[in-house]
Structure formats: structure tokens, C-alpha cells
Amino acid sequence: MNASVEQQAFRSDARDWLAANFPPALKDKSYRALADKDPALAADLEVWRSRLAGKGWGAPTWPAEYGGAGLGHPQAKVIQEEMEAIGAFNPIPTLAGMGVTMVGPTMLEYGTDDQKARHLRGMASGEVRWCLGLSEPNAGSDLASLGTKAEDKGDHFVVNGQKIWTSGADISQWCGALVRTDPAKPKRDGISFVLLPMDQPGVRTRPIPLISGASPFCETYFDDARADKADLLGELNDGWSVIKRLLQHERQSQTSAGRRKLDNEEPLQDLAKRYVGTDADGTLSDKDLRARLTDNLMAAKAHELTIARITAEARGQVKVSAAASILKNSATRVAQTKAELKMEIMGAQGVGWDGEAYEADELASVREWLFGKAASIYGGSFEVQYNIISKNILGLPETTQKG
Ligand SMILES: Cc1cc2nc3c(=O)[nH]c(=O)nc-3n(C[C@H](O)[C@H](O)[C@H](O)COP(=O)(O)OP(=O)(O)OC[C@H]3O[C@@H](n4cnc5c(N)ncnc54)[C@H](O)[C@@H]3O)c2cc1C
């Protein structure tokens, strides 16, 4: 069979499997919408999770022995496209927290056989949720100045310190944490990456409310917490190499601004016509808005095409590299501008917080706009991505502010 015939056959099999296994009641829903608003569909969601996990399609490119399906990226893309076509979604990356998108891919590269055997299946099935303890009150963009200490006690480390903005810490079973293992060494050289269970007496979490209403992250305290040596990811004092790779995976997972088609989202141009009105020829009546809307739609298209080009140049393999910083910033810009436009289009209906005067979509748009602010902060801020682009892609000097 030649490659395109093989791909066609795979698409047809994927379509058949999805038609037979995706619970129709979940059509056009997203995991987040279901979890927040529709507990009645929880049983269907669990059926869907377990079927997907059984097929290895929660993390389709991972090796089958670790709970994946051993597929190539082109096939994974086919699955995603076929899911989108029938209004289906993959809940496993959300259920696994930082597992499938960040810790797992990094573990596949840096982990021991024992770590892979113990941890990856739980991530790929969505049954074990992971959080990431990187940021501290005095170590955000300047992550290398982190102070959380891990003391060597022979077969384990004793961890003391505070992390902040730890997404999902209060609902996670495991944490991947960056800790200082050698305070005598220069900043980046004395750091290690350890994995530790959250369900132990030495770990405490405190949720931090967000302006958008939800509370997705916590302050996390380690007071004599235990991390086994067998769970040191990468070499001792070489956590900086591990984390650089993990952050590239994080940015890679934050690059899909223009591609969300779930929850029957109405195209922005239709929304604008509905709220603002049209001229006699059917075009949007506000010409200035029309121009800015067009700019955003073009930026979204350019972003999508850039991803497609990078993927094509990498021959279908998703190559994690410094280019993820470019895509993260462009995805952020497109999504934030879109949220601003949506609010403007809805006018007074776009700024309500609750009450019967507002449609569900209108209330959602305010929260989307507020939460969208976080995108230029998490995973490394907008400005820090520009620093990475200027240094690692453009080859500019470390700083332009000397003297
Ligand atoms: C929704 C959300 C979820 C998060 N989840 C997690 C998580 O799960 N785990 C975790 O560990 N962290 C998490 N974070 C934290 C996130 O990684 C940090 O907020 C981020 O790295 C920025 O650090 P900071 O907040 O300390 O800002 P700072 O580093 O204090 O930066 C403040 C401002 O100064 C600018 N700045 C700083 N340094 C430079 C520089 N060298 N050049 C130019 N400008 C600079 C920044 O761009 C920013 O605008 C999350 C954050 C958010 C918003």
C-alpha cells in the first residue's frame, strides 16, 4: 500500500471506530464545559475516556507499552480531524493535567525505564493527574533563582519551600517540581527536577481565585515533603536541561489559538453581523470594525498556515523547538484580540457577569476575555518569549541594555 492509500485507509478506520465509540450525547461539547456545567453526562464522559484510553488515543503518538497507540504525527492529526468532524474531543490531556502535554513527553526523553513504566500509563489513560511546581514568589520569569531546597537523604530527598501559581495542585496526584539540590553551585547548575506524590503529609495547597471567577491554581507548600531518588527526572543538578525541554513542550501545547471548533462556536463574522447589523448588501455595517475583524481573521489564518508549514517542513513530525515561542506569542495575540473584538461586538451584553438579561454565550465571553489575559503570562510571558526568539532564533546578543 502506498502512503496516501494507507493514510486513507487509516482515516476510514478511525471514522468507523469513532462513530461506533463516541457517545452521541457528548457531541459538540468540550471536557471543560461538561465538567463545569453538566454532571449528568459524567457517566458518558467516563465511558468515552476509558474507550479512548483502551485504544491508546488519549496520547496516540506514545509507544503502546506506555499507554499510547504508537502512531505517527500524521495519523494523530487524522484522529484529531475526524474527532472535530463529528463534534468529538479528547478529554485525556485535560484529565491528566500537565501529564500528557508536558511531563510525559519530557519523561519519554529523559526518564528511566522504571519511571516510564510506573508513570506514563496513568497519564495516557487520564487516571492520574499531574501538576507542575516551577514558579515561586521570587522566581517567575527568572526561574533559575528558585529557592525550594531538596536535601539528599540517601534514597530520597527532603523538600522544603513554596511554589506559586501551581495549576491544579489541589486536584493532582503527582507534581513535577524544580528544586535546588546544590546551593553552592551557580544558579542554573544546582537545580534538579523531581517527581513527588501530592498525597503526603509534607504537601499543602491553597487555591488562588482568579479574576475570571475560576480558581485553577494554588500556592503549594512543601514542609519536609519526600521525593524518592528513583523519581529524579534527568541527572542530579541538570534539572535546567530537563525544564528547558519541558517548557518547549508547554509552549507547543499553547499554539492552537485559531483552531477551536467545539461548543458550536459561532464564527466571529456571523456574530458581528447579528449584533451590529448589516448594510443592504449584507456586509457588516461598521466599516472600522470590519477592517479590524478582517485583520484578526487574517492573523488567525496566517498562524494556522505557519503551523502547517512548520509541520510540513518537519515532514509531519511535530518538532519541539524554539519556534514554539513564536507560535505561542502569535496564538496569544490572535486569541486575545478575538476576545476583545467579541466583547466590543456584544456591546453592553458583552460585559455582564450573571443574571437572566444575558445569554450563556455572552456570560462566557466575559470570562473568556478575562482568562485570556493569562495566556501572555503562563508558559513564560510574552516579553520573555521575545527574548528567547531574539537570542535563540535571531542570534541577537543576550541583552541590548548594557551601558
Ligand atoms: C493561568 C496561569 C497558570 C499558571 N500555571 C503554572 C503552573 O502550573 N506551574 C507553575 O510553576 N507556574 C504556573 N504559572 C506561572 C507562570 O509560569 C508565571 O506567572 C510566568 O512565568 C511569569 O512569571 P511571574 O508571574 O513571576 O512574572 P515576572 O517574572 O515577575 O514578570 C513580570 C513582568 O515583567 C516582565 N519581565 C520579566 N523578566 C523580563 C525580562 N528579562 N525581559 C523583559 N520582560 C521581563 C514579564 O514579561 C512580565 O510582564 C501560571 C500562570 C498563570 C497566569
The ligand as a Tripos MOL2 file, in Angstrom:
@<TRIPOS>MOLECULE
LIG
   53    58     1     0     0
SMALL
NO_CHARGES

@<TRIPOS>ATOM
      1 C1         -3.1560   30.7880   34.4440 C.3       1 LIG1
      2 C2         -1.7390   30.5390   34.8900 C.ar      1 LIG1
      3 C3         -1.3320   29.2490   35.1550 C.ar      1 LIG1
      4 C4         -0.0310   29.0050   35.6040 C.ar      1 LIG1
      5 N1          0.3130   27.7110   35.9040 N.ar      1 LIG1
      6 C5          1.5290   27.4680   36.4240 C.ar      1 LIG1
      7 C6          1.8780   26.1380   36.8440 C.ar      1 LIG1
      8 O1          1.0900   25.2030   36.7230 O.2       1 LIG1
      9 N2          3.0790   25.9450   37.4190 N.ar      1 LIG1
     10 C7          3.9790   26.9540   37.5750 C.ar      1 LIG1
     11 O2          5.0650   26.6970   38.0960 O.2       1 LIG1
     12 N3          3.7000   28.2240   37.1710 N.ar      1 LIG1
     13 C8          2.4920   28.4920   36.6110 C.ar      1 LIG1
     14 N4          2.1640   29.7800   36.2280 N.ar      1 LIG1
     15 C9          3.1360   30.8520   36.4580 C.3       1 LIG1
     16 C10         3.7690   31.4080   35.1980 C.3       1 LIG1
     17 O3          4.6530   30.4890   34.6330 O.3       1 LIG1
     18 C11         4.4560   32.7120   35.6060 C.3       1 LIG1
     19 O4          3.4350   33.6040   36.0170 O.3       1 LIG1
     20 C12         5.2460   33.3120   34.4670 C.3       1 LIG1
     21 O5          6.3800   32.5420   34.2030 O.3       1 LIG1
     22 C13         5.6740   34.7750   34.7410 C.3       1 LIG1
     23 O6          6.3040   34.8870   35.9680 O.3       1 LIG1
     24 P1          5.8370   35.9740   37.0580 P.3       1 LIG1
     25 O7          4.3560   35.8690   37.1920 O.co2     1 LIG1
     26 O8          6.6660   35.7750   38.2910 O.co2     1 LIG1
     27 O9          6.1400   37.3870   36.4140 O.3       1 LIG1
     28 P2          7.5200   38.1930   36.4440 P.3       1 LIG1
     29 O10         8.6300   37.2940   36.0530 O.co2     1 LIG1
     30 O11         7.6140   38.9160   37.7410 O.co2     1 LIG1
     31 O12         7.2760   39.2090   35.2750 O.3       1 LIG1
     32 C14         6.5140   40.3950   35.4500 C.3       1 LIG1
     33 C15         6.5880   41.1800   34.1410 C.3       1 LIG1
     34 O13         7.9430   41.5280   33.8450 O.3       1 LIG1
     35 C16         8.3100   41.0570   32.5520 C.3       1 LIG1
     36 N5          9.6860   40.5530   32.5480 N.ar      1 LIG1
     37 C17        10.2770   39.7680   33.4910 C.ar      1 LIG1
     38 N6         11.5490   39.4890   33.1210 N.ar      1 LIG1
     39 C18        11.7580   40.0960   31.9230 C.ar      1 LIG1
     40 C19        12.8700   40.1710   31.0320 C.ar      1 LIG1
     41 N7         14.0270   39.5550   31.2840 N.pl3     1 LIG1
     42 N8         12.7250   40.8840   29.8960 N.ar      1 LIG1
     43 C20        11.5440   41.5270   29.5970 C.ar      1 LIG1
     44 N9         10.4680   41.4850   30.4100 N.ar      1 LIG1
     45 C21        10.5660   40.7820   31.5570 C.ar      1 LIG1
     46 C22         7.3570   39.8970   32.2700 C.3       1 LIG1
     47 O14         7.1940   39.7090   30.8880 O.3       1 LIG1
     48 C23         6.0810   40.3890   32.9320 C.3       1 LIG1
     49 O15         5.3690   41.2390   32.0730 O.3       1 LIG1
     50 C24         0.8850   30.0700   35.7630 C.ar      1 LIG1
     51 C25         0.4880   31.3830   35.4660 C.ar      1 LIG1
     52 C26        -0.8110   31.6310   35.0520 C.ar      1 LIG1
     53 C27        -1.2210   33.0380   34.7730 C.3       1 LIG1
@<TRIPOS>BOND
     1     1     2 1
     2     2     3 ar
     3     2    52 ar
     4     3     4 ar
     5     4     5 ar
     6     4    50 ar
     7     5     6 ar
     8     6     7 ar
     9     6    13 1
    10     7     8 2
    11     7     9 ar
    12     9    10 ar
    13    10    11 2
    14    10    12 ar
    15    12    13 ar
    16    13    14 ar
    17    14    15 1
    18    14    50 ar
    19    15    16 1
    20    16    17 1
    21    16    18 1
    22    18    19 1
    23    18    20 1
    24    20    21 1
    25    20    22 1
    26    22    23 1
    27    23    24 1
    28    24    25 2
    29    24    26 1
    30    24    27 1
    31    27    28 1
    32    28    29 2
    33    28    30 1
    34    28    31 1
    35    31    32 1
    36    32    33 1
    37    33    34 1
    38    33    48 1
    39    34    35 1
    40    35    36 1
    41    35    46 1
    42    36    37 ar
    43    36    45 ar
    44    37    38 ar
    45    38    39 ar
    46    39    40 ar
    47    39    45 ar
    48    40    41 1
    49    40    42 ar
    50    42    43 ar
    51    43    44 ar
    52    44    45 ar
    53    46    47 1
    54    46    48 1
    55    48    49 1
    56    50    51 ar
    57    51    52 ar
    58    52    53 1
@<TRIPOS>SUBSTRUCTURE
     1 LIG1         1 GROUP 0 **** ****
